[in-house]
Amino acid sequence: MKRYEPKILTFSPSEKGSMENAEDILFTYTIEGWEIISATQMQGLQPILTVVLQREISEDEYKQIMEKRA
């Protein structure tokens, strides 16, 4: 059975160049094996970018994560 670890990242850039920083962070996660599942950008008074990531994990990693949560 495949197991996945989810991660949600939210970026709220307040300065110029902040979106480039968000792209750099996402690039780092993808290099580490995370897959981008969804990305949503909302525009209001301040733009917000929400990205949902996941990566496949082994049974041992899954057990360690569940032990930490318990």
Biopython code that builds the backbone (N, CA, C, O; Angstrom):
import numpy as np
from Bio.PDB.StructureBuilder import StructureBuilder

atoms = [
    (1, "MET", "N", (0.840, -1.177, 0.000)),
    (1, "MET", "CA", (0.000, 0.000, 0.000)),
    (1, "MET", "C", (0.892, 1.250, 0.000)),
    (1, "MET", "O", (1.827, 1.357, 0.794)),
    (2, "LYS", "N", (0.596, 2.168, -0.880)),
    (2, "LYS", "CA", (1.369, 3.396, -0.951)),
    (2, "LYS", "C", (0.904, 4.352, 0.141)),
    (2, "LYS", "O", (-0.288, 4.487, 0.414)),
    (3, "ARG", "N", (1.879, 5.008, 0.755)),
    (3, "ARG", "CA", (1.598, 6.004, 1.782)),
    (3, "ARG", "C", (2.162, 7.339, 1.317)),
    (3, "ARG", "O", (3.212, 7.396, 0.677)),
    (4, "TYR", "N", (1.456, 8.403, 1.644)),
    (4, "TYR", "CA", (1.888, 9.727, 1.239)),
    (4, "TYR", "C", (1.905, 10.660, 2.438)),
    (4, "TYR", "O", (1.051, 10.576, 3.321)),
    (5, "GLU", "N", (2.886, 11.548, 2.458)),
    (5, "GLU", "CA", (2.962, 12.584, 3.474)),
    (5, "GLU", "C", (2.533, 13.900, 2.821)),
    (5, "GLU", "O", (3.130, 14.312, 1.827)),
    (6, "PRO", "N", (1.518, 14.559, 3.359)),
    (6, "PRO", "CA", (1.084, 15.836, 2.782)),
    (6, "PRO", "C", (1.812, 17.014, 3.418)),
    (6, "PRO", "O", (2.334, 16.913, 4.527)),
    (7, "LYS", "N", (1.836, 18.112, 2.708)),
    (7, "LYS", "CA", (2.389, 19.355, 3.240)),
    (7, "LYS", "C", (1.667, 20.497, 2.537)),
    (7, "LYS", "O", (1.479, 20.467, 1.321)),
    (8, "ILE", "N", (1.266, 21.497, 3.303)),
    (8, "ILE", "CA", (0.615, 22.679, 2.743)),
    (8, "ILE", "C", (1.490, 23.885, 3.042)),
    (8, "ILE", "O", (1.831, 24.144, 4.196)),
    (9, "LEU", "N", (1.847, 24.615, 2.008)),
    (9, "LEU", "CA", (2.646, 25.828, 2.154)),
    (9, "LEU", "C", (1.812, 27.022, 1.728)),
    (9, "LEU", "O", (1.111, 26.971, 0.717)),
    (10, "THR", "N", (1.888, 28.098, 2.503)),
    (10, "THR", "CA", (1.173, 29.324, 2.165)),
    (10, "THR", "C", (2.180, 30.462, 2.119)),
    (10, "THR", "O", (2.950, 30.672, 3.056)),
    (11, "PHE", "N", (2.157, 31.181, 1.024)),
    (11, "PHE", "CA", (3.050, 32.312, 0.841)),
    (11, "PHE", "C", (2.216, 33.580, 0.737)),
    (11, "PHE", "O", (1.240, 33.636, -0.011)),
    (12, "SER", "N", (2.607, 34.582, 1.486)),
    (12, "SER", "CA", (1.930, 35.866, 1.449)),
    (12, "SER", "C", (2.990, 36.943, 1.231)),
    (12, "SER", "O", (3.431, 37.588, 2.182)),
    (13, "PRO", "N", (3.392, 37.132, -0.004)),
    (13, "PRO", "CA", (4.491, 38.056, -0.274)),
    (13, "PRO", "C", (4.115, 39.496, 0.040)),
    (13, "PRO", "O", (3.056, 39.983, -0.355)),
    (14, "SER", "N", (5.004, 40.160, 0.756)),
    (14, "SER", "CA", (4.747, 41.551, 1.115)),
    (14, "SER", "C", (5.777, 42.490, 0.488)),
    (14, "SER", "O", (5.644, 43.711, 0.580)),
    (15, "GLU", "N", (6.793, 41.928, -0.142)),
    (15, "GLU", "CA", (7.837, 42.737, -0.759)),
    (15, "GLU", "C", (8.039, 42.288, -2.203)),
    (15, "GLU", "O", (7.631, 41.193, -2.589)),
    (16, "LYS", "N", (8.668, 43.140, -2.983)),
    (16, "LYS", "CA", (9.036, 42.732, -4.340)),
    (16, "LYS", "C", (10.054, 41.610, -4.239)),
    (16, "LYS", "O", (10.924, 41.635, -3.369)),
    (17, "GLY", "N", (9.953, 40.647, -5.106)),
    (17, "GLY", "CA", (10.882, 39.534, -5.088)),
    (17, "GLY", "C", (10.442, 38.387, -4.200)),
    (17, "GLY", "O", (11.069, 37.328, -4.201)),
    (18, "SER", "N", (9.373, 38.580, -3.441)),
    (18, "SER", "CA", (8.916, 37.525, -2.541)),
    (18, "SER", "C", (8.396, 36.317, -3.301)),
    (18, "SER", "O", (8.547, 35.186, -2.841)),
    (19, "MET", "N", (7.784, 36.542, -4.465)),
    (19, "MET", "CA", (7.299, 35.414, -5.257)),
    (19, "MET", "C", (8.471, 34.590, -5.787)),
    (19, "MET", "O", (8.367, 33.370, -5.912)),
    (20, "GLU", "N", (9.575, 35.248, -6.096)),
    (20, "GLU", "CA", (10.767, 34.517, -6.518)),
    (20, "GLU", "C", (11.280, 33.648, -5.367)),
    (20, "GLU", "O", (11.729, 32.524, -5.590)),
    (21, "ASN", "N", (11.214, 34.166, -4.144)),
    (21, "ASN", "CA", (11.613, 33.377, -2.970)),
    (21, "ASN", "C", (10.700, 32.165, -2.815)),
    (21, "ASN", "O", (11.172, 31.072, -2.502)),
    (22, "ALA", "N", (9.402, 32.348, -3.031)),
    (22, "ALA", "CA", (8.452, 31.232, -2.947)),
    (22, "ALA", "C", (8.787, 30.185, -4.002)),
    (22, "ALA", "O", (8.748, 28.986, -3.726)),
    (23, "GLU", "N", (9.117, 30.639, -5.214)),
    (23, "GLU", "CA", (9.498, 29.701, -6.278)),
    (23, "GLU", "C", (10.750, 28.928, -5.906)),
    (23, "GLU", "O", (10.847, 27.733, -6.186)),
    (24, "ASP", "N", (11.708, 29.596, -5.279)),
    (24, "ASP", "CA", (12.939, 28.923, -4.843)),
    (24, "ASP", "C", (12.637, 27.851, -3.799)),
    (24, "ASP", "O", (13.207, 26.760, -3.840)),
    (25, "ILE", "N", (11.747, 28.160, -2.873)),
    (25, "ILE", "CA", (11.366, 27.195, -1.829)),
    (25, "ILE", "C", (10.678, 25.997, -2.460)),
    (25, "ILE", "O", (10.990, 24.856, -2.120)),
    (26, "LEU", "N", (9.747, 26.240, -3.375)),
    (26, "LEU", "CA", (9.044, 25.146, -4.052)),
    (26, "LEU", "C", (10.014, 24.308, -4.874)),
    (26, "LEU", "O", (9.888, 23.084, -4.923)),
    (27, "PHE", "N", (10.967, 24.949, -5.512)),
    (27, "PHE", "CA", (11.974, 24.233, -6.289)),
    (27, "PHE", "C", (12.753, 23.281, -5.384)),
    (27, "PHE", "O", (13.022, 22.140, -5.761)),
    (28, "THR", "N", (13.112, 23.749, -4.197)),
    (28, "THR", "CA", (13.840, 22.913, -3.238)),
    (28, "THR", "C", (13.026, 21.682, -2.854)),
    (28, "THR", "O", (13.557, 20.573, -2.801)),
    (29, "TYR", "N", (11.735, 21.880, -2.586)),
    (29, "TYR", "CA", (10.878, 20.739, -2.232)),
    (29, "TYR", "C", (10.773, 19.737, -3.379)),
    (29, "TYR", "O", (10.800, 18.528, -3.145)),
    (30, "THR", "N", (10.655, 20.222, -4.610)),
    (30, "THR", "CA", (10.526, 19.289, -5.733)),
    (30, "THR", "C", (11.818, 18.512, -5.954)),
    (30, "THR", "O", (11.776, 17.347, -6.349)),
    (31, "ILE", "N", (12.955, 19.136, -5.706)),
    (31, "ILE", "CA", (14.244, 18.441, -5.810)),
    (31, "ILE", "C", (14.300, 17.315, -4.775)),
    (31, "ILE", "O", (14.882, 16.261, -5.033)),
    (32, "GLU", "N", (13.689, 17.543, -3.591)),
    (32, "GLU", "CA", (13.703, 16.562, -2.505)),
    (32, "GLU", "C", (12.649, 15.468, -2.681)),
    (32, "GLU", "O", (12.483, 14.628, -1.796)),
    (33, "GLY", "N", (11.937, 15.467, -3.806)),
    (33, "GLY", "CA", (10.985, 14.397, -4.089)),
    (33, "GLY", "C", (9.521, 14.726, -3.834)),
    (33, "GLY", "O", (8.663, 13.858, -3.996)),
    (34, "TRP", "N", (9.218, 15.943, -3.443)),
    (34, "TRP", "CA", (7.826, 16.341, -3.234)),
    (34, "TRP", "C", (7.180, 16.650, -4.582)),
    (34, "TRP", "O", (7.826, 17.187, -5.481)),
    (35, "GLU", "N", (5.902, 16.307, -4.711)),
    (35, "GLU", "CA", (5.141, 16.613, -5.922)),
    (35, "GLU", "C", (4.128, 17.705, -5.619)),
    (35, "GLU", "O", (3.486, 17.689, -4.568)),
    (36, "ILE", "N", (3.986, 18.637, -6.525)),
    (36, "ILE", "CA", (2.977, 19.681, -6.363)),
    (36, "ILE", "C", (1.643, 19.104, -6.823)),
    (36, "ILE", "O", (1.487, 18.704, -7.976)),
    (37, "ILE", "N", (0.691, 19.068, -5.905)),
    (37, "ILE", "CA", (-0.635, 18.519, -6.194)),
    (37, "ILE", "C", (-1.585, 19.624, -6.635)),
    (37, "ILE", "O", (-2.405, 19.434, -7.533)),
    (38, "SER", "N", (-1.464, 20.775, -5.991)),
    (38, "SER", "CA", (-2.377, 21.870, -6.272)),
    (38, "SER", "C", (-1.695, 23.189, -5.924)),
    (38, "SER", "O", (-0.903, 23.257, -4.984)),
    (39, "ALA", "N", (-2.001, 24.219, -6.674)),
    (39, "ALA", "CA", (-1.520, 25.564, -6.374)),
    (39, "ALA", "C", (-2.648, 26.545, -6.656)),
    (39, "ALA", "O", (-3.244, 26.528, -7.733)),
    (40, "THR", "N", (-2.936, 27.400, -5.681)),
    (40, "THR", "CA", (-4.020, 28.366, -5.811)),
    (40, "THR", "C", (-3.507, 29.742, -5.437)),
    (40, "THR", "O", (-2.889, 29.918, -4.387)),
    (41, "GLN", "N", (-3.761, 30.714, -6.293)),
    (41, "GLN", "CA", (-3.374, 32.084, -5.979)),
    (41, "GLN", "C", (-4.635, 32.919, -5.871)),
    (41, "GLN", "O", (-5.470, 32.937, -6.775)),
    (42, "MET", "N", (-4.757, 33.610, -4.743)),
    (42, "MET", "CA", (-5.897, 34.497, -4.527)),
    (42, "MET", "C", (-5.384, 35.933, -4.513)),
    (42, "MET", "O", (-4.341, 36.235, -3.933)),
    (43, "GLN", "N", (-6.130, 36.793, -5.156)),
    (43, "GLN", "CA", (-5.733, 38.190, -5.249)),
    (43, "GLN", "C", (-6.739, 39.009, -4.465)),
    (43, "GLN", "O", (-7.939, 38.944, -4.730)),
    (44, "GLY", "N", (-6.268, 39.761, -3.525)),
    (44, "GLY", "CA", (-7.115, 40.662, -2.743)),
    (44, "GLY", "C", (-6.291, 41.879, -2.410)),
    (44, "GLY", "O", (-5.609, 42.432, -3.272)),
    (45, "LEU", "N", (-6.351, 42.302, -1.155)),
    (45, "LEU", "CA", (-5.476, 43.386, -0.732)),
    (45, "LEU", "C", (-4.019, 42.963, -0.839)),
    (45, "LEU", "O", (-3.127, 43.773, -1.094)),
    (46, "GLN", "N", (-3.808, 41.674, -0.638)),
    (46, "GLN", "CA", (-2.456, 41.120, -0.707)),
    (46, "GLN", "C", (-2.552, 39.742, -1.357)),
    (46, "GLN", "O", (-3.397, 38.942, -0.957)),
    (47, "PRO", "N", (-1.711, 39.444, -2.346)),
    (47, "PRO", "CA", (-1.795, 38.124, -2.987)),
    (47, "PRO", "C", (-1.364, 37.020, -2.030)),
    (47, "PRO", "O", (-0.437, 37.193, -1.238)),
    (48, "ILE", "N", (-2.044, 35.894, -2.114)),
    (48, "ILE", "CA", (-1.724, 34.726, -1.290)),
    (48, "ILE", "C", (-1.605, 33.526, -2.215)),
    (48, "ILE", "O", (-2.478, 33.282, -3.048)),
    (49, "LEU", "N", (-0.528, 32.786, -2.064)),
    (49, "LEU", "CA", (-0.306, 31.575, -2.843)),
    (49, "LEU", "C", (-0.314, 30.393, -1.889)),
    (49, "LEU", "O", (0.467, 30.353, -0.938)),
    (50, "THR", "N", (-1.196, 29.427, -2.139)),
    (50, "THR", "CA", (-1.263, 28.208, -1.334)),
    (50, "THR", "C", (-0.914, 27.032, -2.225)),
    (50, "THR", "O", (-1.474, 26.874, -3.310)),
    (51, "VAL", "N", (0.025, 26.200, -1.757)),
    (51, "VAL", "CA", (0.491, 25.059, -2.533)),
    (51, "VAL", "C", (0.358, 23.797, -1.685)),
    (51, "VAL", "O", (0.782, 23.765, -0.529)),
    (52, "VAL", "N", (-0.235, 22.762, -2.271)),
    (52, "VAL", "CA", (-0.357, 21.465, -1.610)),
    (52, "VAL", "C", (0.669, 20.530, -2.241)),
    (52, "VAL", "O", (0.704, 20.348, -3.457)),
    (53, "LEU", "N", (1.503, 19.943, -1.384)),
    (53, "LEU", "CA", (2.554, 19.025, -1.818)),
    (53, "LEU", "C", (2.320, 17.657, -1.200)),
    (53, "LEU", "O", (1.643, 17.534, -0.179)),
    (54, "GLN", "N", (2.878, 16.638, -1.820)),
    (54, "GLN", "CA", (2.888, 15.315, -1.210)),
    (54, "GLN", "C", (4.109, 14.553, -1.707)),
    (54, "GLN", "O", (4.640, 14.816, -2.785)),
    (55, "ARG", "N", (4.536, 13.599, -0.882)),
    (55, "ARG", "CA", (5.625, 12.707, -1.302)),
    (55, "ARG", "C", (5.297, 11.314, -0.810)),
    (55, "ARG", "O", (4.680, 11.127, 0.238)),
    (56, "GLU", "N", (5.723, 10.350, -1.589)),
    (56, "GLU", "CA", (5.515, 8.950, -1.224)),
    (56, "GLU", "C", (6.520, 8.586, -0.135)),
    (56, "GLU", "O", (7.698, 8.932, -0.225)),
    (57, "ILE", "N", (6.043, 7.882, 0.897)),
    (57, "ILE", "CA", (6.915, 7.487, 1.997)),
    (57, "ILE", "C", (6.830, 5.984, 2.222)),
    (57, "ILE", "O", (5.860, 5.335, 1.829)),
    (58, "SER", "N", (7.860, 5.445, 2.860)),
    (58, "SER", "CA", (7.901, 4.014, 3.155)),
    (58, "SER", "C", (7.046, 3.716, 4.390)),
    (58, "SER", "O", (6.632, 4.627, 5.107)),
    (59, "GLU", "N", (6.795, 2.443, 4.621)),
    (59, "GLU", "CA", (6.033, 2.031, 5.807)),
    (59, "GLU", "C", (6.755, 2.454, 7.086)),
    (59, "GLU", "O", (6.113, 2.872, 8.049)),
    (60, "ASP", "N", (8.088, 2.346, 7.101)),
    (60, "ASP", "CA", (8.859, 2.730, 8.291)),
    (60, "ASP", "C", (8.714, 4.221, 8.576)),
    (60, "ASP", "O", (8.514, 4.615, 9.725)),
    (61, "GLU", "N", (8.813, 5.055, 7.535)),
    (61, "GLU", "CA", (8.627, 6.494, 7.709)),
    (61, "GLU", "C", (7.223, 6.795, 8.199)),
    (61, "GLU", "O", (7.030, 7.659, 9.055)),
    (62, "TYR", "N", (6.238, 6.082, 7.655)),
    (62, "TYR", "CA", (4.846, 6.283, 8.058)),
    (62, "TYR", "C", (4.668, 5.959, 9.541)),
    (62, "TYR", "O", (4.010, 6.706, 10.265)),
    (63, "LYS", "N", (5.247, 4.858, 9.991)),
    (63, "LYS", "CA", (5.139, 4.467, 11.399)),
    (63, "LYS", "C", (5.793, 5.515, 12.298)),
    (63, "LYS", "O", (5.250, 5.844, 13.353)),
    (64, "GLN", "N", (6.941, 6.037, 11.900)),
    (64, "GLN", "CA", (7.616, 7.075, 12.685)),
    (64, "GLN", "C", (6.754, 8.337, 12.785)),
    (64, "GLN", "O", (6.652, 8.937, 13.855)),
    (65, "ILE", "N", (6.147, 8.728, 11.694)),
    (65, "ILE", "CA", (5.279, 9.915, 11.690)),
    (65, "ILE", "C", (4.092, 9.699, 12.606)),
    (65, "ILE", "O", (3.730, 10.590, 13.374)),
    (66, "MET", "N", (3.478, 8.519, 12.534)),
    (66, "MET", "CA", (2.304, 8.237, 13.357)),
    (66, "MET", "C", (2.675, 8.155, 14.846)),
    (66, "MET", "O", (1.879, 8.551, 15.698)),
    (67, "GLU", "N", (3.863, 7.651, 15.167)),
    (67, "GLU", "CA", (4.314, 7.612, 16.555)),
    (67, "GLU", "C", (4.510, 9.014, 17.118)),
    (67, "GLU", "O", (4.191, 9.271, 18.279)),
    (68, "LYS", "N", (5.033, 9.919, 16.296)),
    (68, "LYS", "CA", (5.232, 11.303, 16.727)),
    (68, "LYS", "C", (3.900, 11.990, 16.987)),
    (68, "LYS", "O", (3.790, 12.806, 17.902)),
    (69, "ARG", "N", (2.896, 11.669, 16.198)),
    (69, "ARG", "CA", (1.576, 12.300, 16.334)),
    (69, "ARG", "C", (0.799, 11.769, 17.525)),
    (69, "ARG", "O", (-0.082, 12.450, 18.050)),
    (70, "ALA", "N", (1.124, 10.548, 17.958)),
    (70, "ALA", "CA", (0.363, 9.925, 19.047)),
    (70, "ALA", "C", (0.729, 10.504, 20.393)),
    (70, "ALA", "O", (0.179, 10.089, 21.413)),
]
sb = StructureBuilder()
sb.init_structure("model")
sb.init_model(0)
sb.init_chain("A")
sb.init_seg("    ")
for serial, (resi, resn, name, xyz) in enumerate(atoms, 1):
    if name == "N":
        sb.init_residue(resn, " ", resi, " ")
    sb.init_atom(name, np.array(xyz, "f"), 0.0, 1.0, " ", f" {name:<3s}", serial, name[0])
structure = sb.get_structure()
